[in-house]
Amino acid sequence: MGNIPYHFLGYWGYGAQHELEALLSSILENLSPNLSPCRGEALNFPPSLAGKGVRGLGQKIWNVVHIGLDGNPPLQQNQIAAISASGLLTSPDAWVSLQENNCLILGREPFGKMPLYWTQQGQVIWFASQLQLLLPILQKSEVSIPSLYGYTCFSYVPTPLTPVKEVFAVTAGTELVWQSDRQSGMLRSPESKKIHSWRETSEHLTDEATAITELQTLLKDSIERQIADLKDEPVGVFLSGGLDSSVVAALLVQAGVKVRAYTLDFGDVGIPEYPYSEQVAEFLKIPLVKVAVTPSSIKNALIPTVQALDLPFGDGVCVPLYLLSERASQETQVIFNGEGGDQLFAGWTNKPLIAAGVYQAENPAGKETFIQQYFRTFHRLGGYESQVYQPEAYAQIQNLHPEDWLLAALDRDECPSLLHRLRRASLMLKGAQNIHPRATALGFAHGLWVRSPFCDLPLAEWTFSLSGELCLQGACEKYILKRAVENWLPPEIVWRQKRGMGVPLTSWCLNDFWHQLGIWLNPEILRANNHFYPHIAAQIVEGKLGAAIQGRRIGETLWLLIMWQLWRSHVLNEKQSKQSWDHPFWLHPWLWRNYKIIRNS
């Protein structure tokens, strides 16, 4: 592969072309160091797509620059910009098109691998594949309070919102279409068109032998599509030792690709993964690189990770994945991962929800609706609003209901059976709005194309034909996937119980990052931001925010807030107020603990 990851920025609409070109040039000249520094070339204005003009507004104009490319990428008919997480532009993940009647179309595929943002300034739509590219377009970049609320509920900002007022994201599996109103001479609000929906089939596949054969073929076909452009160059695979990443590694080896695996090593803290990764690598006879994750390496990579992510993501795995991408980029340009397997095959998080759904069907007078129960599975700050937000921010979110962001994903009409409905929700929420876009962003930051074989449309649609028993058999989740691959991997890898990645956030926050908490979540800065209560970090570590925020959730909750605050400083570039010493984090941790014991006795 000769090409490298890039981004694009462009505009479309009615305005003074020289002013728009001057603004575009200014943005390119002042790109921040964390964005690709190479200037792209503007596309020529093809006569076949030229606007015919609208009364009172003159000619429609548009332009696009590709940042990080020396020229323009190959585009499909009517496209003026396109981007792919994998580097395979035959199937772009986000695109911008002009129709013959000069409508503007912004679109994304359903897995959500690449984001796409837009903002309207006057009668001009600006669009970009990275949020940071649009910030200079705005007269003032302000935090969106509904977006902040969504972030603290889910650890990502729910689309179509972004964390910035007046900037919006195209929802995965959707096209937005702009037209101008000839009578008023104004751009209309965009029409949203669903171009793909995860939908359960009317008849279910129940025969296990047939399902195994079909699934094996679909998995191999997916890999073949993902390696079609590769010559003899080696590729990397992120190998956790879990089922999904191990399956991808096995498929690559079977296809004859040169593979090097990369795994995380958290040392003596956290849940060790590398023994399983070592077992898989030894079985497949591929080299394995262990990437040490220490508090020092996390601290050094934290701000670069925030900048690379572009959006705020509150999951603790983000910085370790940044380090993994950084190491892999030294030896390859293409990285494979196992992301998406949990969403496709009803991973372990579905079991308590299924039990809750069955219970509610038998006990309809229960206190919580199923959507409320699903909302609680995010385990973030939903439900603690009055303790988290200062009065002014709290007043702005009181009429917001976070369950509303889940309704479309949990649509009974599309998926009548509970298991398929949960899989649909997981694809649309945790997959498309969190897991896939952050994986792409971290890869792109290191010049890596990111390929996720489970994000394959024929494979994904096939899973919606499965009977529930083939996905979840008794206590065994992902049953049909395990049966399909049981001869490809060691049995203890295939059949071991699933565990999440053990990022030791609580240990780090209460020990190694203790003093940093006073800087990252400084009370005076929080007070000036006027969103979170100033002493929220101290409340969390003292166990005063809520009874459920204990153990590992202490670290997860602190990390959620840390990533947001650092995003404000290093992506939104907000000026911070002076820091105060009005917090316990300047004390040594053991001294603070002794003081707390004396104070409470």
C-alpha positions as CSV (number, residue, x, y, z in Angstrom):
1,M,0.0,0.0,0.0
2,G,1.4,3.3,-1.0
3,N,-1.2,5.7,0.4
4,I,-1.6,7.0,3.9
5,P,-4.6,8.0,6.1
6,Y,-5.8,11.5,5.4
7,H,-8.7,13.8,6.3
8,F,-10.9,16.2,4.2
9,L,-12.5,19.6,4.7
10,G,-14.8,21.4,2.4
11,Y,-17.8,23.7,1.8
12,W,-20.9,23.9,-0.4
13,G,-23.6,26.5,-0.7
14,Y,-24.0,30.2,-1.6
15,G,-21.4,32.8,-0.7
16,A,-18.5,34.9,-1.8
17,Q,-16.1,32.4,-3.2
18,H,-13.0,34.6,-2.5
19,E,-13.9,34.8,1.1
20,L,-14.6,31.1,1.5
21,E,-11.3,30.3,-0.3
22,A,-9.4,32.7,2.0
23,L,-10.9,31.0,5.1
24,L,-10.1,27.6,3.7
25,S,-6.5,28.6,3.0
26,S,-6.2,30.1,6.5
27,I,-7.3,26.9,8.1
28,L,-4.8,24.8,6.2
29,E,-1.9,27.2,7.0
30,N,-2.7,27.1,10.7
31,L,-3.3,23.3,11.2
32,S,-2.4,22.3,14.7
33,P,0.6,19.9,15.0
34,N,-1.7,16.9,15.9
35,L,-3.5,17.1,12.5
36,S,-1.9,15.9,9.3
37,P,0.5,18.7,8.2
38,C,0.5,18.0,4.5
39,R,-1.7,20.3,2.4
40,G,-4.1,18.7,0.0
41,E,-5.1,19.9,-3.4
42,A,-8.5,21.4,-4.0
43,L,-10.6,19.6,-6.5
44,N,-11.3,21.3,-9.7
45,F,-14.9,22.5,-10.3
46,P,-16.4,19.9,-12.7
47,P,-18.9,21.5,-15.1
48,S,-21.2,18.5,-15.0
49,L,-21.9,19.2,-11.3
50,A,-22.0,23.0,-11.5
51,G,-25.1,24.6,-9.9
52,K,-27.5,26.5,-12.1
53,G,-27.9,29.2,-9.5
54,V,-30.9,30.3,-7.5
55,R,-32.6,33.6,-7.7
56,G,-31.1,36.1,-5.3
57,L,-28.2,33.9,-4.3
58,G,-26.2,33.4,-7.5
59,Q,-24.1,30.3,-8.3
60,K,-23.7,27.4,-5.9
61,I,-20.1,26.9,-5.1
62,W,-18.1,24.2,-3.4
63,N,-14.6,23.1,-2.8
64,V,-12.8,20.3,-0.9
65,V,-9.2,19.8,0.3
66,H,-7.7,16.5,1.3
67,I,-5.3,17.0,4.1
68,G,-2.4,14.6,4.2
69,L,-2.5,13.8,0.4
70,D,-0.4,15.2,-2.4
71,G,-3.4,14.8,-4.8
72,N,-7.0,13.6,-4.7
73,P,-8.1,10.1,-3.9
74,P,-10.0,8.0,-6.5
75,L,-13.7,8.8,-6.1
76,Q,-16.9,7.1,-7.2
77,Q,-19.5,8.9,-9.4
78,N,-20.7,12.2,-8.1
79,Q,-18.5,12.0,-5.0
80,I,-16.5,15.1,-4.1
81,A,-14.9,13.6,-1.0
82,A,-14.7,10.1,0.5
83,I,-12.7,8.4,3.3
84,S,-12.3,4.8,4.5
85,A,-10.9,3.5,7.8
86,S,-9.4,0.5,6.0
87,G,-7.9,2.4,3.1
88,L,-10.1,0.5,0.7
89,L,-11.9,3.3,-1.2
90,T,-14.0,0.8,-3.2
91,S,-16.3,0.9,-0.1
92,P,-15.9,4.3,1.6
93,D,-17.1,4.7,5.2
94,A,-18.0,8.4,4.9
95,W,-18.6,10.4,1.7
96,V,-19.8,13.7,0.3
97,S,-21.7,13.7,-3.0
98,L,-23.4,16.2,-5.3
99,Q,-26.5,15.0,-7.2
100,E,-27.3,16.3,-10.7
101,N,-29.8,18.8,-9.3
102,N,-26.9,20.0,-7.1
103,C,-28.1,18.6,-3.8
104,L,-25.4,18.1,-1.2
105,I,-25.3,14.6,0.4
106,L,-23.3,13.6,3.5
107,G,-23.3,9.9,4.2
108,R,-21.9,7.2,6.5
109,E,-22.0,3.4,6.4
110,P,-23.8,1.6,9.3
111,F,-20.8,0.4,11.4
112,G,-19.7,3.9,12.1
113,K,-16.0,3.4,11.4
114,M,-15.4,7.0,10.1
115,P,-17.1,10.1,11.5
116,L,-18.4,13.0,9.4
117,Y,-19.2,16.4,10.7
118,W,-21.0,19.5,9.4
119,T,-21.9,23.1,10.4
120,Q,-24.0,25.7,8.7
121,Q,-22.6,29.2,8.5
122,G,-25.1,31.5,6.7
123,Q,-26.0,29.8,3.4
124,V,-22.9,27.6,3.4
125,I,-22.5,24.0,4.7
126,W,-19.0,23.2,5.9
127,F,-18.1,19.6,6.3
128,A,-15.1,17.6,7.5
129,S,-13.9,14.2,8.5
130,Q,-12.5,15.6,11.8
131,L,-14.2,17.9,14.3
132,Q,-11.0,19.9,14.9
133,L,-11.0,21.0,11.2
134,L,-14.4,22.7,11.7
135,L,-13.6,24.6,14.8
136,P,-11.9,27.6,13.0
137,I,-15.0,28.0,11.0
138,L,-17.0,28.9,14.1
139,Q,-17.0,32.4,15.4
140,K,-16.9,30.9,18.9
141,S,-16.5,27.3,20.0
142,E,-18.8,26.6,22.9
143,V,-19.5,23.4,24.8
144,S,-23.0,21.9,24.1
145,I,-24.6,21.1,27.4
146,P,-26.9,18.3,26.0
147,S,-23.8,16.7,24.5
148,L,-21.9,17.0,27.8
149,Y,-24.9,15.3,29.5
150,G,-24.9,12.5,26.9
151,Y,-21.2,12.0,27.4
152,T,-21.5,11.6,31.2
153,C,-24.2,9.1,30.6
154,F,-22.5,7.0,28.0
155,S,-18.8,7.9,27.9
156,Y,-19.3,9.1,24.3
157,V,-21.3,12.0,22.8
158,P,-24.5,10.5,21.2
159,T,-25.0,11.4,17.5
160,P,-26.1,13.6,15.8
161,L,-24.7,15.8,18.6
162,T,-21.1,16.7,19.0
163,P,-19.6,18.3,22.1
164,V,-19.5,21.7,20.3
165,K,-22.6,23.9,19.7
166,E,-23.6,24.4,16.1
167,V,-21.5,21.4,14.9
168,F,-23.3,18.1,14.2
169,A,-22.4,14.5,13.3
170,V,-23.9,12.4,10.6
171,T,-25.5,9.3,12.2
172,A,-24.0,6.0,11.0
173,G,-26.1,4.3,8.3
174,T,-27.6,7.7,7.3
175,E,-27.4,10.2,4.5
176,L,-28.2,13.9,5.0
177,V,-29.5,15.7,1.9
178,W,-29.5,19.5,1.5
179,Q,-31.5,21.3,-1.1
180,S,-32.3,25.0,-1.6
181,D,-35.8,26.4,-1.6
182,R,-36.2,28.2,-4.9
183,Q,-38.9,30.5,-3.6
184,S,-37.2,31.7,-0.5
185,G,-33.7,31.4,-1.9
186,M,-32.6,29.7,1.4
187,L,-31.0,26.4,2.2
188,R,-33.6,24.0,3.7
189,S,-32.9,21.9,6.8
190,P,-31.3,18.7,5.8
191,E,-33.5,15.6,5.1
192,S,-32.3,12.5,6.9
193,K,-32.4,9.3,4.9
194,K,-31.8,5.9,6.6
195,I,-29.7,4.0,4.1
196,H,-29.3,0.9,6.2
197,S,-31.1,-0.6,9.2
198,W,-30.3,-3.7,11.3
199,R,-33.4,-5.8,10.9
200,E,-34.3,-9.3,12.1
201,T,-35.3,-11.7,9.4
202,S,-38.8,-13.1,9.5
203,E,-37.6,-16.7,9.5
204,H,-34.7,-17.9,11.8
205,L,-31.9,-20.3,10.9
206,T,-32.1,-23.1,13.5
207,D,-29.9,-25.9,12.1
208,E,-26.5,-25.8,13.8
209,A,-24.5,-27.6,11.1
210,T,-25.8,-25.3,8.4
211,A,-25.1,-22.2,10.5
212,I,-21.5,-23.4,11.2
213,T,-20.8,-24.0,7.5
214,E,-22.3,-20.6,6.4
215,L,-20.5,-18.7,9.2
216,Q,-17.1,-20.2,8.3
217,T,-17.6,-19.1,4.7
218,L,-18.7,-15.6,5.6
219,L,-15.7,-15.1,7.9
220,K,-13.3,-16.3,5.3
221,D,-15.0,-14.1,2.6
222,S,-14.7,-11.1,4.9
223,I,-11.0,-11.6,5.4
224,E,-10.5,-12.0,1.6
225,R,-12.2,-8.7,1.0
226,Q,-10.0,-7.0,3.6
227,I,-6.7,-8.3,2.2
228,A,-7.5,-7.9,-1.5
229,D,-5.1,-4.9,-1.9
230,L,-2.2,-6.4,0.1
231,K,0.9,-7.6,-1.6
232,D,3.6,-9.3,0.5
233,E,3.8,-6.6,3.2
234,P,3.2,-7.7,6.8
235,V,0.1,-6.6,8.7
236,G,-0.5,-6.3,12.4
237,V,-3.3,-7.6,14.6
238,F,-4.3,-6.4,18.0
239,L,-4.4,-9.7,20.0
240,S,-6.0,-9.6,23.4
241,G,-6.3,-13.4,23.7
242,G,-10.0,-13.1,23.6
243,L,-12.1,-15.0,21.1
244,D,-12.8,-12.2,18.6
245,S,-9.2,-11.0,18.1
246,S,-7.9,-14.6,18.1
247,V,-10.4,-15.5,15.3
248,V,-9.1,-12.6,13.2
249,A,-5.5,-13.6,13.7
250,A,-6.4,-17.2,12.8
251,L,-8.2,-16.1,9.6
252,L,-5.2,-14.0,8.5
253,V,-2.8,-16.9,9.0
254,Q,-5.1,-19.3,7.1
255,A,-5.2,-16.7,4.2
256,G,-1.4,-16.8,4.0
257,V,-0.9,-13.2,5.3
258,K,2.3,-12.3,7.1
259,V,1.0,-11.4,10.6
260,R,2.6,-9.8,13.7
261,A,0.5,-9.6,16.8
262,Y,0.5,-6.9,19.4
263,T,-0.8,-7.2,23.0
264,L,-0.9,-5.1,26.1
265,D,0.9,-5.9,29.3
266,F,-0.4,-4.1,32.4
267,G,2.2,-5.7,34.7
268,D,1.2,-6.8,38.1
269,V,-2.0,-4.7,38.2
270,G,-5.2,-5.2,36.2
271,I,-6.4,-8.5,34.6
272,P,-3.4,-10.0,32.7
273,E,-4.2,-10.7,29.0
274,Y,-0.9,-11.5,27.5
275,P,-0.7,-15.2,28.8
276,Y,-3.7,-15.9,26.5
277,S,-2.2,-13.8,23.7
278,E,1.0,-15.8,24.0
279,Q,-0.9,-19.0,23.8
280,V,-2.7,-17.9,20.6
281,A,0.4,-16.6,19.0
282,E,2.3,-19.8,19.8
283,F,-0.5,-21.9,18.4
284,L,-0.7,-19.8,15.2
285,K,3.1,-19.6,15.0
286,I,3.2,-15.8,14.7
287,P,5.5,-13.3,16.4
288,L,4.0,-11.4,19.4
289,V,5.0,-8.0,20.6
290,K,4.1,-7.1,24.2
291,V,3.5,-3.4,24.8
292,A,4.1,-2.4,28.4
293,V,1.5,-0.2,29.9
294,T,2.7,1.7,32.9
295,P,1.4,4.7,34.8
296,S,4.3,6.7,33.3
297,S,3.6,5.7,29.7
298,I,-0.1,6.4,30.3
299,K,0.6,9.9,31.6
300,N,2.9,10.7,28.8
301,A,0.5,9.5,26.1
302,L,-2.7,11.0,27.7
303,I,-2.8,14.4,26.0
304,P,-1.7,13.0,22.5
305,T,-4.5,10.4,22.9
306,V,-7.1,13.1,23.6
307,Q,-5.9,15.1,20.6
308,A,-5.9,12.0,18.4
309,L,-9.4,11.0,19.5
310,D,-10.8,14.3,18.3
311,L,-14.0,13.7,20.3
312,P,-14.1,13.0,24.0
313,F,-14.2,9.3,24.8
314,G,-14.3,8.3,28.5
315,D,-13.3,4.7,28.4
316,G,-10.0,3.7,30.1
317,V,-8.9,1.5,27.2
318,C,-8.3,4.5,24.9
319,V,-4.7,5.4,26.1
320,P,-3.5,1.8,26.1
321,L,-4.9,1.4,22.5
322,Y,-3.0,4.6,21.6
323,L,0.2,3.0,22.9
324,L,-0.6,-0.2,21.0
325,S,-1.2,1.7,17.7
326,E,2.0,3.7,18.3
327,R,4.1,0.5,18.6
328,A,2.4,-1.3,15.7
329,S,3.0,1.7,13.4
330,Q,6.8,1.1,13.6
331,E,6.4,-2.1,11.6
332,T,3.2,-2.0,9.6
333,Q,0.7,0.3,7.9
334,V,-2.3,-2.0,8.3
335,I,-3.7,-3.1,11.6
336,F,-6.5,-5.7,12.1
337,N,-8.7,-5.9,15.2
338,G,-11.5,-8.0,16.5
339,E,-13.8,-5.1,17.3
340,G,-17.5,-5.8,16.5
341,G,-17.5,-9.5,17.5
342,D,-19.4,-8.8,20.7
343,Q,-22.0,-6.8,18.9
344,L,-22.5,-9.4,16.2
345,F,-22.7,-12.5,18.3
346,A,-24.4,-11.4,21.5
347,G,-21.5,-11.1,23.8
348,W,-21.4,-11.5,27.5
349,T,-23.0,-8.1,28.4
350,N,-26.3,-9.3,27.0
351,K,-27.0,-12.0,29.6
352,P,-28.2,-9.8,32.5
353,L,-30.3,-7.8,30.1
354,I,-32.0,-10.8,28.7
355,A,-32.8,-12.0,32.2
356,A,-34.2,-8.5,33.0
357,G,-36.3,-8.6,29.8
358,V,-37.8,-12.0,30.6
359,Y,-38.5,-10.9,34.2
360,Q,-40.2,-7.8,33.0
361,A,-42.4,-9.7,30.5
362,E,-43.6,-11.8,33.4
363,N,-43.8,-8.9,35.9
364,P,-45.0,-5.9,33.9
365,A,-45.6,-3.8,37.0
366,G,-41.9,-3.5,37.6
367,K,-40.5,-0.1,38.6
368,E,-38.2,0.3,35.6
369,T,-38.9,0.0,31.9
370,F,-36.6,-2.1,29.8
371,I,-35.1,1.0,28.2
372,Q,-34.2,2.3,31.7
373,Q,-32.6,-1.0,32.6
374,Y,-30.6,-0.9,29.3
375,F,-29.6,2.7,30.1
376,R,-28.2,1.6,33.5
377,T,-25.8,-0.9,31.7
378,F,-23.6,2.0,30.7
379,H,-22.6,2.4,34.4
380,R,-21.8,6.1,34.1
381,L,-23.2,9.2,35.8
382,G,-26.8,8.9,34.7
383,G,-28.9,9.1,37.9
384,Y,-26.4,11.4,39.7
385,E,-27.2,14.6,37.9
386,S,-28.1,16.7,41.0
387,Q,-24.8,15.7,42.6
388,V,-22.7,16.2,39.5
389,Y,-23.8,19.4,37.8
390,Q,-23.7,23.0,39.1
391,P,-27.2,24.7,39.2
392,E,-27.0,26.5,35.9
393,A,-25.9,23.4,33.9
394,Y,-28.4,21.2,35.9
395,A,-31.3,23.5,34.9
396,Q,-30.4,23.0,31.2
397,I,-30.5,19.2,31.4
398,Q,-33.5,18.7,33.5
399,N,-35.8,18.3,30.5
400,L,-33.5,15.9,28.8
401,H,-34.2,12.2,29.0
402,P,-31.1,10.1,28.1
403,E,-33.3,7.1,27.3
404,D,-34.5,9.1,24.3
405,W,-31.0,8.5,22.7
406,L,-31.6,4.8,23.0
407,L,-35.2,4.5,21.5
408,A,-34.3,4.1,17.8
409,A,-31.7,1.4,18.6
410,L,-34.1,-0.6,20.7
411,D,-36.9,-0.5,18.1
412,R,-39.2,-3.5,18.5
413,D,-40.5,-3.2,15.0
414,E,-37.1,-3.8,13.5
415,C,-36.2,-6.6,15.9
416,P,-39.1,-8.2,17.6
417,S,-37.0,-10.8,19.5
418,L,-35.1,-9.6,22.6
419,L,-31.7,-10.9,21.7
420,H,-31.7,-9.4,18.2
421,R,-33.0,-6.1,19.6
422,L,-30.0,-6.0,22.0
423,R,-27.6,-6.8,19.2
424,R,-29.1,-4.1,17.1
425,A,-28.7,-1.6,20.0
426,S,-25.1,-2.7,20.6
427,L,-24.2,-2.2,16.9
428,M,-25.9,1.3,16.8
429,L,-24.7,2.6,20.2
430,K,-21.6,1.1,21.7
431,G,-20.2,0.0,18.3
432,A,-21.0,2.8,15.9
433,Q,-20.8,5.7,18.3
434,N,-17.9,4.6,20.5
435,I,-15.8,1.5,19.7
436,H,-15.3,1.9,15.9
437,P,-14.7,5.6,15.5
438,R,-12.2,5.8,18.4
439,A,-10.3,2.8,17.0
440,T,-10.0,4.5,13.6
441,A,-9.0,7.8,15.2
442,L,-6.2,6.2,17.2
443,G,-5.0,4.3,14.1
444,F,-5.0,7.3,11.9
445,A,-3.0,9.3,14.4
446,H,-0.2,6.8,13.7
447,G,-0.6,6.5,10.0
448,L,-2.4,3.1,10.3
449,W,-5.3,1.8,8.2
450,V,-7.7,0.1,10.6
451,R,-9.5,-3.1,9.4
452,S,-12.2,-4.8,11.4
453,P,-13.3,-8.1,9.7
454,F,-16.4,-8.3,11.9
455,C,-17.6,-5.1,10.3
456,D,-18.7,-6.8,7.2
457,L,-22.2,-6.2,5.9
458,P,-23.0,-9.7,4.5
459,L,-21.7,-11.3,7.8
460,A,-23.6,-8.8,10.0
461,E,-26.8,-9.2,8.1
462,W,-26.6,-12.9,8.3
463,T,-26.4,-12.9,12.1
464,F,-29.9,-11.3,12.1
465,S,-31.2,-14.6,10.7
466,L,-29.9,-16.7,13.6
467,S,-32.2,-18.3,16.2
468,G,-31.5,-17.1,19.7
469,E,-30.3,-20.5,20.8
470,L,-27.5,-20.4,18.3
471,C,-26.2,-17.1,19.7
472,L,-26.7,-17.8,23.4
473,Q,-27.0,-21.4,24.5
474,G,-27.6,-21.7,28.3
475,A,-24.8,-19.7,29.9
476,C,-22.6,-19.9,26.8
477,E,-22.5,-16.7,24.8
478,K,-21.4,-16.5,21.2
479,Y,-22.2,-20.1,20.9
480,I,-22.3,-20.4,17.1
481,L,-19.1,-18.4,16.6
482,K,-17.3,-20.7,19.1
483,R,-18.6,-23.8,17.3
484,A,-17.5,-22.4,13.9
485,V,-13.9,-21.7,15.0
486,E,-13.3,-24.4,17.6
487,N,-10.8,-26.2,15.3
488,W,-9.0,-23.0,14.4
489,L,-7.8,-22.2,17.9
490,P,-6.9,-23.9,21.3
491,P,-10.0,-25.0,23.1
492,E,-9.2,-23.1,26.2
493,I,-9.2,-19.9,24.2
494,V,-12.4,-20.7,22.4
495,W,-14.4,-21.8,25.4
496,R,-13.0,-19.7,28.2
497,Q,-15.3,-17.2,29.9
498,K,-15.3,-13.7,28.6
499,R,-13.8,-10.9,30.7
500,G,-13.4,-7.2,29.8
501,M,-10.1,-5.6,29.4
502,G,-8.7,-5.0,32.9
503,V,-7.4,-1.4,32.8
504,P,-6.4,-0.7,36.4
505,L,-7.9,2.8,36.5
506,T,-8.8,2.9,40.2
507,S,-5.3,1.7,41.2
508,W,-3.7,4.4,39.0
509,C,-6.0,7.2,40.1
510,L,-5.7,6.5,43.8
511,N,-1.9,5.9,43.7
512,D,0.2,6.9,40.7
513,F,-2.1,9.8,39.5
514,W,-3.2,11.0,42.9
515,H,-1.4,14.4,42.6
516,Q,-2.4,14.7,39.0
517,L,-6.1,14.5,40.0
518,G,-5.7,17.9,41.7
519,I,-4.5,19.3,38.3
520,W,-6.7,17.5,35.9
521,L,-9.9,18.0,38.0
522,N,-8.9,21.2,39.8
523,P,-11.8,22.7,41.8
524,E,-11.1,26.3,40.6
525,I,-11.1,25.3,37.0
526,L,-14.3,23.2,37.4
527,R,-15.9,26.2,39.2
528,A,-15.0,28.5,36.4
529,N,-16.3,26.1,33.7
530,N,-19.6,26.2,35.5
531,H,-20.6,22.6,34.7
532,F,-19.4,20.1,37.2
533,Y,-19.3,20.8,41.0
534,P,-15.8,21.9,41.9
535,H,-15.1,19.2,44.5
536,I,-16.5,16.2,42.5
537,A,-13.2,14.4,42.4
538,A,-12.8,14.5,46.2
539,Q,-16.4,13.3,46.5
540,I,-15.7,10.4,44.2
541,V,-12.6,9.2,46.0
542,E,-14.3,9.6,49.4
543,G,-17.2,7.5,48.2
544,K,-19.7,10.3,48.7
545,L,-21.1,10.6,45.2
546,G,-23.1,7.4,45.2
547,A,-23.2,4.0,46.8
548,A,-22.7,2.3,43.4
549,I,-19.5,4.2,42.6
550,Q,-17.1,2.0,44.4
551,G,-14.2,-0.2,43.5
552,R,-13.4,-0.2,39.8
553,R,-16.1,2.4,39.2
554,I,-14.1,5.0,41.1
555,G,-11.4,4.9,38.5
556,E,-13.9,4.7,35.6
557,T,-15.8,7.8,36.8
558,L,-12.7,9.9,37.5
559,W,-11.4,8.9,34.1
560,L,-14.6,9.9,32.4
561,L,-14.2,13.4,33.9
562,I,-10.5,13.6,33.2
563,M,-10.9,12.9,29.5
564,W,-13.6,15.5,29.2
565,Q,-11.5,18.2,30.9
566,L,-8.4,17.4,28.9
567,W,-10.5,17.5,25.7
568,R,-11.7,21.0,26.6
569,S,-8.1,22.1,27.1
570,H,-6.3,20.4,24.2
571,V,-8.9,20.1,21.5
572,L,-11.3,22.9,22.2
573,N,-8.3,25.0,23.3
574,E,-10.2,26.7,26.1
575,K,-8.2,29.0,28.3
576,Q,-8.1,27.7,31.9
577,S,-8.4,29.8,35.1
578,K,-5.7,29.7,37.7
579,Q,-5.7,26.5,39.8
580,S,-6.5,26.4,43.5
581,W,-5.0,24.3,46.3
582,D,-8.5,23.7,47.8
583,H,-8.4,19.9,47.4
584,P,-6.9,16.8,49.1
585,F,-4.7,15.7,46.2
586,W,-1.7,17.8,47.2
587,L,-1.3,15.5,50.2
588,H,0.4,12.2,50.0
589,P,-2.2,9.5,49.5
590,W,-1.3,7.7,52.7
591,L,-1.4,10.9,54.7
592,W,-4.8,11.8,53.3
593,R,-6.1,8.3,54.2
594,N,-4.9,8.7,57.8
595,Y,-6.4,12.1,58.0
596,K,-9.7,10.7,56.7
597,I,-9.6,7.9,59.3
598,I,-8.9,10.4,62.1
599,R,-11.6,12.8,60.9
600,N,-14.3,10.1,60.7
601,S,-13.5,8.5,64.1
